[in-house]
């Protein structure tokens, strides 16, 4: 390929050679930078502590994030399990609109429907 530019009158002048600066390739990874993701408190102390633990990942390299995420996951799972283990209000024995009926055998039935009219 010819780097000459045609000039008026037929004379060609060679183009000046331009060197492009190439930035040096860095082998070292960039330093960790905080993601600054907002963490809104939930009102549950256990869950809020897990959310705050996520901030620890901001100061670690990527390969250190897994440990933090697994720790947070374990804490959230434990908090949910604790919610399931707490006794709640007692369940009603029967639906309030259900009337007790005696079946053909004489036993009580919890049917909301009337038998035989």
Secondary structure, DSSP 8 states (H G I E B T S, - for coil): ---EEE-TTS-EEE-------------S--------------S-HHHHHHHHHGGGGGGS-HHHHHHHHHHHHHHHHHHHHHHHHS--S---SS-TT---EE-TTS-EE--SS----
